[in-house]
Amino acid sequence: MTVRTRIAPSPTGAPHIGTAYIALFNYAFAKKNKGQFILRIEDTDQQRSTPESEQAIFDALRWVGMAWDEGPDSGGPMGPYRQSERMETYRQYGRELVDKGAAYPCFCTAERLNELRQKQMEDKATVGYDGHCAGLPSDEVARRIAAGEPHVIRMKVPSSGECIFKDRLRDEIRIPWAQVDHQVLLKSDGFPTYHLANVVDDHLMQITHVIRGEEWISSTPKHVLLYQLFGWQPPEFIHLPLLRNPDKSKLSKRKNPTSILYYQRAGFLPAAIRNYLGLMAYSLPDGREFFSLEDLVETFDIDRVSLGGPVFDVQKLQHFNAEYIRAMPPADLLKELKAWALNDEVWLKVLPLAQPRLEQLSDVMDKTSFLFTDRLRYEAAALIPGEMDGLEVAKLIKAAQWLLEVPGAWDTDTVRQVFERIAETKALKLKKLLPIFFVAMAGSTVALPLFDSMVLLGRDMVLRRLQYALDMLDETGVSLKGKTLKKFEKEFQSDYAGS
């Protein structure tokens, strides 16, 4: 048997550091066993998937050092490797399950499903579909489909007993079928859900080992059942522990930078990232803390993976990064600095903004240094114009953060439109709004053109700078958290819906 593993991210936002973590262990296991590592793009969410996010996945995983053997951009014998290019395959297998009586059309409206969910929550019952359409007569089903009535395809799930499956790291896992919903397999638009597409693709691409995060354990019964219904041999399941914040909560962008591309822009080294991610759930037999990707592959034993809750601590990662930088010969460090940002490509974008503001060549460092920095040094009070209070400023920064993180184009016009939208929605003049963001981005109300600077910084660094600004306000007692944040989320949705 040839070992085949895969990483299957969705192009719906910034590539997550957790994706790099899972990719690393899939890569190490495949290479240790002389197998193949596959990249698959799960882009069936047509509303949220974007070409920009897909390209960001390619760029981020390549930068971190994950070289795939097969993928959307490199091809392979079992493609296509984008789910959006495999639609008819999923529909074919969905129809097969309906023909077998293992799945059924469901005509329930969103209103009925919402009412059902609300009642189940009030009754403190298990929330899930009640099988209302599972027993509809075949002639009624045919009539309603012929009439063009919208419907989805749901999988039938046993009403009693347990799903029993084995996880290589956790041994036998038992989950009662009563806890498993009648999963939608094909949506009303004919697109598959993750669960059907995932199983079909893993089977057709001959994936032998599914190595993923432990958050998928509760969904594994749906996948096991699909393998059984199709008569296929399931892969071996290996669920890795989730990365945690230092407070042991699930890693989230509200508490930690999570975009891989942020770490690239901030000046972390790929080798340090790989090393640190490897330590999240593994240690070399000789106990070394510092090791290369080649060392990890050579010694890798999946059975030695630790199931403890790994804490992703940015300060510890900075320590690793510092050790790597200090150990470099100066010539190698210079190469890394040039690859990072000190190169002609970057400077030829920066200089047209700075040149009109230069009186001496030495001025260039003062004018542009904020573009080559992670966290700026300034006082929180600088963020707050005299006619605004701190909470009002925090809400404007948070609104910008939410609007700017939406996947899509990243250019001067797009950035400008976000701030024009905020200004219009809040009845503010741009000249009153923008000083806040000059300070957040550049540390001063006087700097290079704001929108052009934000484009140069990149979306991930801009979002991080906005979070730094919010953190700084929080240190002064201006807190946009908890109930205050939830209340503002509702205000935001009301203010910006369709505007």
JOKA-V883783 format. One record per residue. RES is the residue in one letter. OMEGA is omega in radians with two decimals (none if undefined). BURIAL is 1 if it has 24 or more other ideal C-beta (glycine too) atoms within 12 Angstrom, else 0. D_CENTER is the distance of its C-alpha to the mean C-alpha in Angstrom with 2 decimals. Layout:
res/omega/burial/d_center
RES/OMEGA/BURIAL/D_CENTER
RES/OMEGA/BURIAL/D_CENTER
This chain:
res/omega/burial/d_center
M/3.05/0/31.81
T/3.13/0/29.31
V/3.09/1/26.10
R/3.08/1/23.03
T/-3.12/1/19.46
R/2.91/1/16.21
I/-3.00/1/12.50
A/-3.12/1/11.05
P/3.05/1/7.51
S/-3.12/1/7.34
P/-3.04/1/7.99
T/-3.12/1/7.18
G/-3.14/1/5.90
A/3.12/1/5.74
P/-2.95/1/4.98
H/3.11/1/4.16
I/3.06/1/7.76
G/3.06/1/7.62
T/3.09/1/7.12
A/3.12/1/10.12
Y/3.13/1/11.87
I/3.13/1/11.93
A/-3.12/1/12.82
L/-3.11/1/15.54
F/3.03/1/17.22
N/-3.14/1/17.21
Y/-3.09/1/18.68
A/-3.14/1/21.20
F/-3.13/1/22.39
A/-3.07/1/22.91
K/3.08/1/24.71
K/-3.09/1/26.79
N/3.08/1/28.01
K/-3.10/0/28.69
G/-3.12/1/26.18
Q/3.10/1/23.49
F/-3.00/1/19.75
I/2.99/1/18.09
L/3.09/1/15.00
R/3.13/1/14.47
I/-3.10/1/12.43
E/-3.00/1/11.96
D/3.14/1/12.65
T/3.03/1/14.97
D/-3.01/1/13.45
Q/-3.13/0/15.79
Q/-3.03/0/15.49
R/-3.11/0/11.87
S/3.13/1/11.53
T/3.06/1/12.96
P/-3.14/0/14.68
E/3.13/1/13.45
S/3.09/1/9.74
E/3.13/1/11.24
Q/3.11/0/13.41
A/3.08/1/10.88
I/3.12/1/9.46
F/-3.07/1/13.19
D/-3.06/1/14.06
A/-3.11/1/11.61
L/3.08/1/12.46
R/-3.13/1/16.04
W/-3.11/1/16.31
V/3.04/1/15.31
G/3.12/1/17.96
M/3.14/1/16.56
A/-3.12/1/19.10
W/-3.13/1/18.77
D/3.12/1/22.06
E/-3.14/1/21.09
G/-3.07/1/18.50
P/-3.08/1/18.38
D/-3.10/0/19.74
S/3.13/0/22.13
G/-3.11/0/23.42
G/-3.03/0/24.94
P/-3.04/0/27.39
M/3.13/1/25.13
G/0.01/0/23.22
P/-3.03/1/22.12
Y/2.94/1/18.60
R/-3.10/1/16.92
Q/-3.14/1/17.19
S/3.12/1/18.46
E/-3.07/0/21.38
R/-2.99/1/22.30
M/-3.07/1/23.10
E/3.09/0/26.74
T/-3.13/1/26.06
Y/3.13/1/24.05
R/3.11/1/26.78
Q/-3.12/0/29.41
Y/3.04/1/28.09
G/3.11/1/27.59
R/3.12/0/31.21
E/3.14/1/32.33
L/3.09/1/31.13
V/3.14/1/32.90
D/3.13/0/36.01
K/-3.05/0/35.95
G/-3.13/0/35.79
A/3.11/1/32.52
A/-3.04/1/30.63
Y/3.04/1/31.98
P/3.12/1/31.57
C/-3.06/1/30.64
F/-3.07/1/31.96
C/3.14/1/30.98
T/3.08/0/30.06
A/3.13/0/27.21
E/3.14/0/30.03
R/-3.12/0/31.34
L/3.10/1/27.99
N/3.12/0/27.41
E/3.12/0/30.97
L/-3.13/1/30.56
R/-3.11/0/27.47
Q/-3.14/0/29.32
K/3.12/0/32.42
Q/3.12/0/30.67
M/3.12/0/29.09
E/-3.14/0/32.55
D/-3.10/0/34.17
K/3.11/0/31.61
A/3.08/0/31.23
T/-3.12/0/28.31
V/3.14/0/26.10
G/-3.12/1/25.88
Y/-3.05/1/27.73
D/3.11/1/31.48
G/-3.04/0/32.43
H/-3.07/0/34.43
C/-3.05/1/34.39
A/-3.07/1/34.64
G/3.14/0/38.43
L/3.10/0/39.20
P/-3.06/0/42.19
S/-3.13/0/41.49
D/3.09/0/43.78
E/3.11/0/41.95
V/-3.12/1/38.59
A/-3.13/0/40.13
R/-3.08/0/41.75
R/3.09/0/38.63
I/3.13/1/36.59
A/3.13/0/39.55
A/3.11/0/39.63
G/-3.12/0/36.06
E/-3.14/0/34.72
P/3.12/0/30.91
H/3.02/1/29.58
V/3.03/1/26.77
I/3.13/1/27.29
R/3.07/1/26.81
M/3.03/1/27.28
K/-3.13/1/30.25
V/3.11/1/29.60
P/-3.11/1/32.53
S/-3.13/0/33.81
S/3.13/0/35.09
G/-3.08/0/34.69
E/2.90/0/31.71
C/3.14/1/29.10
I/3.10/0/29.72
F/-3.10/1/27.51
K/2.99/0/27.26
D/-3.04/1/24.40
R/-3.10/1/25.52
L/-2.99/1/24.60
R/-3.11/0/25.55
D/-3.02/0/28.50
E/3.09/0/29.32
I/3.13/1/27.11
R/3.09/0/28.75
I/3.14/1/27.20
P/3.11/0/29.69
W/3.13/1/29.36
A/3.12/0/30.15
Q/-3.06/1/26.67
V/-3.09/1/25.06
D/2.98/1/24.70
H/-2.95/1/26.22
Q/2.95/1/22.95
V/3.13/1/22.70
L/3.07/1/22.54
L/3.14/1/23.27
K/-3.07/1/22.61
S/3.10/0/25.50
D/3.13/0/24.43
G/3.12/0/24.66
F/-3.14/1/20.98
P/2.92/1/19.91
T/-3.13/1/17.53
Y/-2.95/1/14.99
H/3.11/1/17.78
L/-3.09/1/20.51
A/-3.13/1/18.66
N/-3.10/1/17.12
V/3.14/1/20.62
V/-3.11/1/22.48
D/3.14/1/20.42
D/3.12/1/20.55
H/-3.06/1/24.27
L/3.12/1/25.11
M/3.04/1/23.24
Q/3.07/1/25.12
I/-3.07/1/22.28
T/-3.09/1/24.29
H/3.08/1/21.83
V/-3.13/1/18.57
I/-3.04/1/16.85
R/-3.11/1/13.75
G/-3.07/1/12.78
E/3.09/1/15.54
E/3.14/0/13.81
W/-3.13/1/14.89
I/-3.09/1/18.50
S/3.12/0/19.48
S/-3.05/1/18.49
T/3.06/1/20.36
P/3.10/1/23.71
K/-3.12/1/22.66
H/3.10/1/21.84
V/-3.14/1/25.05
L/3.11/1/27.04
L/3.08/1/25.88
Y/3.14/1/26.94
Q/-3.10/1/30.23
L/3.11/1/30.81
F/-3.10/1/30.39
G/-3.10/0/32.47
W/3.05/0/29.97
Q/3.13/0/29.58
P/3.04/1/26.18
P/3.02/1/24.35
E/-3.11/1/24.36
F/3.12/1/21.59
I/-3.08/1/20.22
H/-3.11/1/17.78
L/3.09/1/16.62
P/-3.14/1/16.57
L/3.00/1/13.47
L/-3.11/1/12.99
R/2.93/1/14.75
N/3.10/1/15.65
P/3.10/0/19.32
D/3.09/0/20.45
K/3.03/0/19.05
S/3.14/0/16.65
K/-3.11/1/13.14
L/-3.11/1/11.01
S/-3.09/0/9.77
K/3.11/1/9.70
R/-3.10/1/13.12
K/-3.09/0/14.66
N/2.96/1/13.08
P/-3.08/1/11.48
T/-3.13/1/7.98
S/3.08/1/7.52
I/-3.07/1/9.39
L/3.01/1/11.44
Y/-3.10/1/12.64
Y/3.05/1/14.24
Q/-3.08/1/15.81
R/-3.10/1/17.19
A/3.05/1/18.43
G/3.01/1/20.48
F/-3.13/1/19.14
L/3.12/1/20.45
P/-3.13/1/18.52
A/3.13/1/21.18
A/3.10/1/20.69
I/-3.13/1/16.90
R/-3.13/1/17.73
N/-3.09/1/20.66
Y/3.11/1/18.97
L/3.10/1/16.11
G/-3.14/1/18.98
L/-3.12/1/20.86
M/-3.10/1/18.24
A/-3.05/1/19.78
Y/3.00/1/22.59
S/3.11/1/25.74
L/-3.11/0/28.16
P/-3.12/0/31.52
D/3.05/0/33.36
G/3.14/0/31.15
R/3.05/0/30.16
E/-3.08/0/27.31
F/-3.11/1/27.01
F/-3.13/1/26.48
S/3.06/0/25.35
L/3.11/1/23.11
E/3.08/0/26.47
D/-3.13/1/27.66
L/-3.13/1/24.69
V/-3.07/1/25.24
E/-3.04/0/28.99
T/-2.91/0/29.00
F/3.06/1/26.06
D/-3.05/0/27.00
I/-3.11/1/24.34
D/3.11/0/26.84
R/3.11/0/26.71
V/3.14/1/23.09
S/-3.14/0/23.28
L/3.09/0/21.95
G/-3.12/0/22.25
G/-3.07/0/19.39
P/-3.12/1/18.15
V/3.09/1/17.86
F/-3.06/1/15.60
D/-3.08/0/18.08
V/3.13/1/17.64
Q/3.09/0/21.46
K/3.07/0/21.95
L/3.08/1/19.59
Q/3.09/0/21.76
H/3.12/0/24.77
F/-3.11/1/23.64
N/3.13/1/22.97
A/3.14/0/26.40
E/3.11/0/28.12
Y/-3.13/1/26.82
I/-3.07/0/27.92
R/-3.13/0/31.29
A/-3.06/0/32.02
M/2.89/0/31.74
P/-3.11/0/34.91
P/-3.13/0/35.09
A/3.11/0/35.03
D/3.10/0/31.68
L/3.11/0/30.31
L/3.10/0/31.61
K/3.14/0/29.79
E/3.13/1/26.47
L/3.12/0/27.25
K/3.13/0/28.12
A/-3.10/0/24.99
W/-3.06/1/22.88
A/-3.05/1/24.56
L/-3.10/0/28.32
N/-3.07/0/29.02
D/-3.09/0/30.90
E/-3.14/0/27.98
V/-3.07/0/26.51
W/3.13/0/29.97
L/3.00/0/31.19
K/-3.09/0/28.56
V/-2.98/1/29.40
L/3.09/0/33.19
P/3.08/0/33.92
L/-3.06/1/32.54
A/-2.98/1/34.47
Q/-3.14/0/37.67
P/-3.06/0/39.33
R/-3.08/0/38.99
L/2.98/0/40.50
E/3.05/0/44.09
Q/3.11/0/43.91
L/-3.11/0/41.62
S/3.11/0/40.80
D/-3.01/0/39.30
V/-3.10/0/36.25
M/3.14/0/34.70
D/-3.07/0/35.15
K/-2.99/1/33.87
T/-3.00/1/30.69
S/-3.11/0/29.73
F/3.13/1/27.01
L/-3.08/1/25.07
F/-3.08/1/25.01
T/3.04/1/24.19
D/-3.10/1/21.23
R/-3.14/0/22.76
L/3.09/1/25.87
R/3.06/0/29.03
Y/-3.13/1/30.53
E/3.13/0/31.84
A/-3.12/1/29.99
A/-3.14/0/33.14
A/-3.13/1/32.58
L/-2.94/1/29.69
I/3.06/1/32.05
P/-3.04/1/34.63
G/-3.06/0/37.98
E/3.13/0/37.87
M/3.00/0/34.51
D/-3.03/0/33.62
G/-3.12/1/30.67
L/3.09/1/28.87
E/3.10/1/29.28
V/3.14/1/27.72
A/3.13/1/24.77
K/3.10/1/24.17
L/3.12/1/24.40
I/3.14/1/21.88
K/3.10/1/19.39
A/3.10/1/20.08
A/3.13/1/19.47
Q/-3.13/1/16.14
W/-3.12/1/14.99
L/-3.11/1/16.66
L/-3.11/1/15.48
E/3.11/1/11.71
V/-3.11/1/12.24
P/3.14/1/11.26
G/-3.12/1/14.58
A/3.09/0/17.38
W/-3.13/1/17.72
D/-3.04/0/21.46
T/-3.13/0/24.31
D/3.14/0/25.12
T/3.14/0/21.67
V/3.14/1/21.58
R/-3.11/1/25.21
Q/3.10/0/24.69
V/-3.09/1/22.22
F/3.03/1/24.91
E/3.11/0/27.67
R/3.11/1/25.96
I/-3.11/1/25.72
A/-3.14/1/29.31
E/-3.09/0/30.62
T/-3.09/1/28.97
K/3.11/1/30.28
A/3.11/0/33.57
L/2.97/1/33.24
K/-3.12/0/34.51
L/-3.10/0/32.07
K/3.04/0/34.41
K/-3.07/0/33.97
L/-2.91/1/30.17
L/3.12/1/29.27
P/3.09/1/30.98
I/-3.01/1/28.35
F/2.95/1/25.65
F/3.14/1/28.00
V/-3.12/1/28.28
A/-3.08/1/24.55
M/-2.98/1/23.90
A/3.13/1/27.20
G/-3.09/1/28.95
S/3.08/1/31.84
T/3.08/0/32.89
V/-3.08/0/34.46
A/3.04/1/32.24
L/-3.13/1/31.29
P/-2.97/1/30.25
L/-3.02/1/27.22
F/3.09/1/25.25
D/3.13/1/25.96
S/3.13/1/24.99
M/3.09/1/21.58
V/3.13/1/21.01
L/3.11/1/22.18
L/-3.10/1/20.03
G/-3.06/1/16.88
R/-3.03/1/14.26
D/3.11/1/12.35
M/3.09/1/15.77
V/3.13/1/17.05
L/3.13/1/14.48
R/3.11/1/15.33
R/3.10/1/19.00
L/3.10/1/18.87
Q/3.07/1/17.54
Y/3.13/1/20.35
A/3.10/1/22.75
L/3.11/1/21.83
D/-3.13/1/22.22
M/3.08/1/25.54
L/-3.14/1/26.73
D/3.13/1/25.89
E/3.12/0/28.13
T/3.12/0/30.95
G/3.09/0/30.62
V/-2.99/1/28.71
S/3.03/0/26.10
L/-3.07/1/23.49
K/3.03/0/22.25
G/-3.09/0/23.05
K/3.12/0/25.35
T/3.13/0/25.65
L/3.14/0/21.94
K/3.10/0/22.00
K/3.14/0/25.12
F/3.10/1/23.69
E/3.11/0/20.69
K/3.09/0/23.44
E/-3.12/0/25.35
F/-3.13/1/22.44
Q/3.11/0/21.87
S/-3.07/0/25.63
D/-2.96/0/26.14
Y/3.12/1/23.53
A/3.07/0/23.49
G/-3.12/0/24.84
S/none/0/26.20
